[in-house]
Amino acid sequence: MEIIYVLLGISLLAALSFLAGFIWSIKTGQFEDDYTPGVRMLFDDKENKETNN
């Protein structure tokens, strides 16, 4: 029966740490730009290649 209490405590600790990480990522702006990554492969990179040569 004691193992249930230990596992419950560990699972709550893990859940709270994931929640804290999620809240931190929202506050630092990790999820603000959801449009650009989907169309980044469609952009032409000719300017970057010409400046590197």
N, CA and C of each residue as an Amber inpcrd file, in Angstrom:
protein
   159
   0.8320000  -1.1990000   0.0000000   0.0000000   0.0000000   0.0000000
   0.8710000   1.2550000   0.0000000   2.0470000   1.1740000   0.6000000
   2.9090000   2.3470000   0.6660000   3.4370000   2.7370000  -0.7080000
   3.6080000   1.7420000  -1.5660000   4.1270000   2.0350000  -2.9030000
   3.1560000   2.8970000  -3.7030000   1.8720000   2.7740000  -3.4350000
   0.8830000   3.6090000  -4.1340000   1.0940000   5.0770000  -3.7740000
   1.3700000   5.3430000  -2.5190000   1.6120000   6.7240000  -2.0820000
   2.9020000   7.2740000  -2.6910000   3.9000000   6.4300000  -2.7790000
   5.1640000   6.8580000  -3.3840000   4.9690000   7.1510000  -4.8640000
   4.2980000   6.2520000  -5.5710000   4.0650000   6.4580000  -6.9950000
   3.1590000   7.6550000  -7.2560000   2.1920000   7.8730000  -6.3880000
   1.3220000   9.0420000  -6.5230000   2.1200000  10.3280000  -6.3470000
   3.0030000  10.3510000  -5.3740000   3.8460000  11.5360000  -5.1610000
   4.7760000  11.7850000  -6.3320000   5.3780000  10.7260000  -6.8550000
   6.2850000  10.8780000  -8.0010000   5.5220000  11.3560000  -9.2360000
   4.3290000  10.8110000  -9.4740000   3.5580000  11.2240000 -10.6470000
   3.0860000  12.6750000 -10.5220000   2.7160000  13.0860000  -9.3230000
   2.3340000  14.4920000  -9.1290000   3.5210000  15.4210000  -9.3180000
   4.6770000  15.0060000  -8.8480000   5.8840000  15.8110000  -9.0380000
   6.2370000  15.9330000 -10.5220000   6.1280000  14.8390000 -11.2470000
   6.4120000  14.8750000 -12.6820000   5.3930000  15.7420000 -13.4240000
   4.1150000  15.6080000 -13.0780000   3.0730000  16.4030000 -13.7350000
   3.2670000  17.8930000 -13.4590000   3.6110000  18.2310000 -12.2390000
   3.8320000  19.6450000 -11.9080000   5.0660000  20.2070000 -12.5990000
   6.0880000  19.3850000 -12.7680000   7.2740000  19.8780000 -13.4780000
   6.9800000  20.0920000 -14.9570000   6.2020000  19.1980000 -15.5700000
   5.8180000  19.4150000 -16.9630000   4.9100000  20.6370000 -17.1120000
   4.0300000  20.8430000 -16.1680000   3.1670000  22.0270000 -16.2020000
   3.9910000  23.2980000 -16.0520000   4.9670000  23.2860000 -15.1590000
   5.8260000  24.4590000 -14.9800000   6.6300000  24.7310000 -16.2480000
   7.1290000  23.6860000 -16.8900000   7.8630000  23.8660000 -18.1450000
   6.9830000  24.4100000 -19.2480000   5.7540000  23.9550000 -19.3170000
   4.8180000  24.4510000 -20.3260000   4.4800000  25.9170000 -20.0950000
   4.2240000  26.2790000 -18.8610000   3.9160000  27.6810000 -18.5450000
   5.1250000  28.5650000 -18.8340000   6.3270000  28.0940000 -18.5040000
   7.5360000  28.8600000 -18.8000000   7.6940000  29.0610000 -20.3050000
   7.4260000  28.0210000 -21.1090000   7.5890000  28.1550000 -22.5560000
   6.5610000  29.1070000 -23.1530000   5.3870000  29.1630000 -22.5910000
   4.3800000  30.1170000 -23.0680000   4.8020000  31.5460000 -22.7250000
   5.2950000  31.7470000 -21.5220000   5.6880000  33.0960000 -21.0970000
   6.9040000  33.6070000 -21.8490000   7.7830000  32.7200000 -22.3110000
   8.9670000  33.1650000 -23.0440000   8.7120000  33.2790000 -24.5400000
   7.4980000  32.9700000 -25.0100000   7.1440000  33.1920000 -26.4030000
   7.5150000  32.0720000 -27.3470000   7.5800000  30.8540000 -26.8800000
   7.9520000  29.7380000 -27.7410000   6.8610000  29.3870000 -28.7420000
   5.6180000  29.7280000 -28.4780000   4.5090000  29.3250000 -29.3260000
   3.8570000  30.4940000 -30.0530000   4.5430000  31.6170000 -30.1820000
   3.9280000  32.7940000 -30.7850000   3.8570000  32.7170000 -32.3070000
   4.8660000  32.1600000 -32.9490000   4.8990000  32.1300000 -34.4100000
   4.5840000  30.7200000 -34.8900000   3.3190000  30.4800000 -35.1980000
   2.9500000  29.1480000 -35.6640000   2.7340000  29.1000000 -37.1770000
   2.9440000  30.2020000 -37.8670000   2.7390000  30.2260000 -39.3100000
   4.0450000  30.0140000 -40.0800000   5.1070000  30.6790000 -39.6840000
   6.3670000  30.6680000 -40.4310000   6.9900000  29.2840000 -40.5950000
   7.0580000  28.4300000 -39.5730000   7.7040000  27.1260000 -39.7760000
   7.0350000  26.2720000 -40.8450000   5.7420000  26.4270000 -41.0350000
   5.0420000  25.6360000 -42.0320000   5.3250000  26.0640000 -43.4570000
   5.6990000  27.3130000 -43.6640000   5.9440000  27.7980000 -45.0230000
   7.4070000  28.1450000 -45.2560000   8.2670000  27.8580000 -44.2950000
   9.6790000  28.2020000 -44.4290000  10.3220000  27.4890000 -45.6130000
   9.9020000  26.2490000 -45.8840000  10.5020000  25.5070000 -46.9910000
  10.0840000  26.0700000 -48.3470000   9.0570000  26.9060000 -48.3800000
   8.6050000  27.4780000 -49.6380000   9.3730000  28.7420000 -50.0180000
  10.1010000  29.3290000 -49.0800000  10.8480000  30.5460000 -49.3600000
  12.0770000  30.2360000 -50.1990000  12.4670000  31.1700000 -51.0280000
  13.6410000  31.0100000 -51.8750000  14.8770000  31.4530000 -51.1130000
  15.9140000  30.6420000 -51.1270000  17.1350000  30.9650000 -50.3990000
  18.2470000  31.4470000 -51.3250000  17.9100000  32.0200000 -52.4520000
  18.9260000  32.4600000 -53.4040000  19.7650000  33.6040000 -52.8330000
  19.1680000  34.4960000 -52.0350000  19.9240000  35.6070000 -51.4730000
  21.0280000  35.0850000 -50.5530000  20.7290000  34.0880000 -49.7630000
  21.7290000  33.5470000 -48.8330000  22.8530000  32.8490000 -49.5740000
  22.5530000  32.1430000 -50.6400000  23.5800000  31.4300000 -51.3830000
  24.5060000  32.3930000 -52.1290000  23.9530000  33.4940000 -52.6440000
  24.7630000  34.4620000 -53.3840000  25.6850000  35.2390000 -52.4520000
  25.2400000  35.5440000 -51.2550000  26.0960000  36.2990000 -50.3360000
  27.2150000  35.4430000 -49.7640000  27.0240000  34.1210000 -49.6900000
  28.0590000  33.2440000 -49.1560000  29.1950000  33.0180000 -50.1500000
  28.9390000  33.1780000 -51.4490000  29.9750000  32.9200000 -52.4660000
  30.9000000  34.0720000 -52.6200000
